[in-house]
Amino acid sequence: MRHWLVAGLALAGGMLINRGLELRCVTQTQAAGNVQVAAPAAAGFEDLASGKLRIVDLAWPLNRENAFWPGDNYKPFELHTIATLEKDGVLSKAFCSPEHLGTHLDAPNHFERQGSSVDQIPPAQLFGPGVVIDISAAVSNDPDYRLSLDDVRRFEQAHGQIPRGAVVLAYTGWGKFWKNRTHYQNSDAMSRLHFPGYSAEAVQFLIDQRQVRGVGLDTMSVDYGLSRDFVVHHVLGKAGRYGLENLAQLDKLPARGFFLFVAPMKIETGSGGPTRVFAVLTPSDAEN
């Protein structure tokens, strides 16, 4: 798919303004920076307007029911009205949220001291071709399954080599539990979490041999739930790559042939942040 289509989407949707006032925190207003677009982008706008492009929103809405990491350091999302049209002539709300809640990006500094923060990720790294590796059948038999190097090799045998600079997404099927926090966390009697993730071997291969920009999936963590060393987070962070967690609607995407637009909140020094992720498909992409 043509790169200018993504540039066109960036202009159309990139001026998203994330405005929030944290309770007992600072007021923050942030807008995405300008994107330089080549001349052919005009055709991209025509395709958007005519409906020739299909855009899939891969983010869940933020609300108090979102699953969050167990422990005292994580709290539910909070939203409060601070001004109303009736009283103030304007509707405005304030929110408090952990960085790593809902659909979000993990920046390299999440686990690596020298890693870049979310605001330091180069914009070019937030655009790229996407691929989806479907491991839902294996996960249905084993909730602790980790996407393996063999899974990557089978994918490439069926769909061709993963393109350089891609963002690789694992479709585990876990998103079907999103609205049931207990099932989504899947904690046992010993408070151990059971959900699928990536293997370190597969992610290291994707970084070293395919130069991927990041990886993502439809669970709470790129490391599977039972992990205690979070090795996949470390592999990503050391290589300056990011992870996308709690993605939605991965079942609506083809195995390859689409582009991703990743738009995290630009929190200065942040270890991550809530993120809108869009997949852009042409009709021919959707048929693959």
N, C-alpha and C positions, 0 to 999 in steps of 0.2 A: 504494500500500500504506500502511496506517495507521502513523503515527509511533510509536504506543505499542508496536507489536510490537518495534521496535528497542530501546525502553526496557526492555521485558521481557527481551530478550536480554542487555542490558547488566547487569542484575541477575543473571541466571542465569550468565553467563559472565564478567562484568566483574571479579570478584574473583580474577582470575588472578594468581598470585604468581610473579614471576620472581626466583629466588634464585640468586646466583652468586658465586663467589670467584675473581677473576682471579689467575692465577699472576703473582707479583710485582706484583699490583695490589690494589685494595681490595675487601673483602667488601661486596656490595651486596644489599639486600633491598628490594623495591618492590612495593607492591600498588596496584591501581587505586583511585581515590577513589570515594566514594559517589555514586550517581546518583539524583537526584530523579525519582520515577516517579509519573505521574498515576494516578488510581483505575482506569482501564480496563486497566492493565497486568496485572491478575489474569487477564483473558481471554487475554492473551499467554502466560502460563504454561500455561494449559489447552491452548492450541494447540500449544505446544512438547511437552507431555506426550502429547498425542494423536497427534502426528506430522503434524498438519495443515501445519506449517511445514517447509520443507526448508532446511537450513543447509549451505552449501558453504564449506569451509575453503580459503581462497585462499593459504595459506602452505605452503612446503616445510619439511620437518624440517631442523634444523641438524645438520650433521655435517662431518667432515673432508673429505669429497668435494665439498662445495659449491664451485661456481665462485667465484672472487674476482678483483678487479681486478688486472691484472698490475703488477708493480713491487715494489720493496723495502719499501714502506710497508704492504703488505697481506700478511697471513699466513692460513693455513687456520684453521678453527675447531678448537679443542682442548678435549677433555673428559677429565678425570681423576677417578678415584675417590679420595676422601680419607677416607672412613669406610665400613665394611661392617657388615652385620647380624651376621655371624659374629664379628667382632672387637670392634665398637663398639656393637652393638645398634641401629644406625641406618645407613641408606644415605644417603650424601651425596656430591655430586660438585662439582668446580670446573671452570670453563670460562674460556677466553680467546677473544675474538673481536673483529675489527674491527666498528665500528658498522654499516658498510655491507656486510654479508655476508648471504647467504640472502635470504629475503623481508624487506624492510626499508623504512623510511621515511626519506626525505631531508628534513630540516628546512630552513627558510629560511636559517639561518646556515651551511649547508653550503657555499654559494658567496657569500653576502652578509654583509659584516661587521656590518651593523646588523640582520640577520635574527634572528628568534626561534629559540631552541634548542628541542629536541624537548620538554623539560619545560614550555616556555612556550606550547605550542600549546593554545588553548582547547579543552576537551573537546567543546564543541558542534561544532567543526570536524572531529571524528573520526567523526561520524555523518552520513549523508546518503544521498539516493537515488543509485543507481548506474546507469550506462549502459555498454554495451560496444560499441565500434566495431570491427568485424571487418575487418582489413586483411590477413588471412592469404593471400588469393589474390595480392595485389600483392607481398607479401614472398616468396612462393614463386618469383617471377620475378626478384626483386631484394632480396638480403639487406640492402642499404643503404637500403631504402625508409624514408621518413619520412611519418607520418600527416599529411595536408595539410588545408588549409582546405576544399578540394573534398570530401575524405572526410567532414568534419564536415557539410557542406551536404547531401551525398547521404544521410547517416545521418538528418538531420532531415527530409528529404523523405520518407523511408521510414517513420520511426518517430515523427515529431513533434519539436517543439523540446525540446532538452535542458533539464531543469528547473533553476531557480535553486538554487544550493547543492549541485549534484550532484558526485560524484566520477566522472570520466570514465576508463574503462579501455580500452586498446587491446589487442585480441586479435591478436597477430602470428603465432601458431603456434610461436613459438620455444621455448616450454616443452617441446616434445617432445625437445629436445636437453639438457634439464637434467641428466640423469644421465651425460652425456658432457661433461666439463669442457672438453676441447679443442674440440669442435664448438660448444659453447655460447659460448665466448669467440670462436671463429672468427678466429684471428689468422693473418695472411698472413706471407710470408717477410720482410716489412719490419716485422713486429710491429704492424701496423695491424689493428684489430679490425673485423669486419664483422658487424653485426647491426642490426635496425631500431630506430627510435625515433619521436619526435614532431618536427614542424617547429615553429620558433618562431612562425610566423604563426598556425598552428592554436591553439597554447597561448595566445597573446596574445588571440585572439578568444574563446576559452573563458573566460578571466579577465575580459576587459572586457565582453563581451556576454552571457555566461551566468553570470557570478559563481560559477564552479566553486570548490569547496573544495580540490581537488587532482586530480592525474592519476596514472595508473599503467599498468603494462604487464608483459608476461611476458619481459622481457630484463634485462640488467645495468644499463641506464641509460635514463632518459627521453630523453637525447640519443643519436642513433645512433652506432654504434661508431667511425666515422671522425672524429667531431667532435674538434676541438682547442680550440674556444673555449667549449664547453658552454653554448651560448646558451640552451637551454631551461631548464637549471638556474638561470641568471641571471634569466630571465623569471619563473620561479616564485618564486625567493627574493625578488626585489624587490617582488613583489606579496603576499608573506606566505603563499604557498601551498606545499604539500608535494608530493613525488613518491613514488610507491610502485613499487618495482622487484623483479624476480624473483617476480612473482605466479604462482600455480599455478591450474590448473583453470578458466581463463577460458572454455574451450570448454563448460563445464557451465552457463553463465549465459545467460539470455535477453538480448536487446538492451537492454531496459529493464524497469522495473517491480519492481525489488528494492531493498533497502536494504543499506548497508554499515556494518559496525562495524570500525573501525580501531584497533588496540590496540598502539602501540609501547611498548617499554621506556622508562620515564620517567627517562632518564639526565640528571642535572643538568648543564647547559651543553652537552649532547650535540648533535652535528650530525646525528643520526639514531639509529636503533637497530633491532634485529631486531623484527619486527612480526607479530602474528597479525591476519589480515584475514578477516572472515566476511561472506558474503552471505546475506541472509535472504529466502526466497521463499515465497509462498503457492502452493498448487496452481495457482491462476489465473495467477500470475506465470510459473510454469514452462511454461505452455502458450503464452505470448506469443512 
